[in-house]
Amino acid sequence: MEATAASRLPPLLTRFQQRCPQVDITLITQPTRQLTEGVLTAALDAALVCLPRADGQPACPAELACTRCFMKR
């Protein structure tokens, strides 16, 4: 996911920052499980994760709303 963060996110974050300059963004990279737990506990507002998780568990718990952002080709 770090390669995705480095290659795909900069243009998206630039556009977002131009449209919403009042929003502060902090980007971190962590394993999917830690990111989803962070959202569930409100430590994070949002997360981008890979699907499916490497351990075979659902990447998107039922308590979260998940949206596909892009597909790896």
C-alpha positions, -999 to 999 in steps of 0.1 A, spaced: 0 0 0 29 23 5 37 22 -32 0 32 -39 3 60 -14 34 73 -31 22 70 -67 -15 75 -67 -24 98 -38 -3 130 -44 -25 142 -73 -57 133 -55 -46 150 -23 -35 181 -42 -69 184 -58 -87 178 -25 -65 204 -8 -73 230 -35 -111 223 -31 -110 220 7 -81 241 20 -97 243 55 -92 205 60 -60 192 75 -48 158 62 -22 136 78 -12 106 58 0 74 76 7 39 63 -2 9 84 -15 -27 78 -52 -29 68 -62 -43 102 -47 -14 121 -63 11 97 -98 -4 99 -95 -6 137 -84 31 138 -116 41 119 -138 19 141 -124 35 173 -125 70 158 -87 74 160 -89 79 122 -116 97 101 -110 75 70 -87 48 56 -76 35 22 -70 -2 24 -62 -31 0 -89 -57 -6 -89 -85 3 -68 -86 35 -37 -108 35 -50 -128 64 -83 -137 46 -105 -117 70 -130 -92 55 -112 -59 50 -144 -39 55 -162 -47 87 -200 -44 86 -198 -13 108 -179 6 81 -190 21 48 -166 10 21 -162 24 -14 -139 11 -41 -115 39 -51 -95 21 -78 -85 -13 -90 -49 -25 -94 -42 -35 -130 
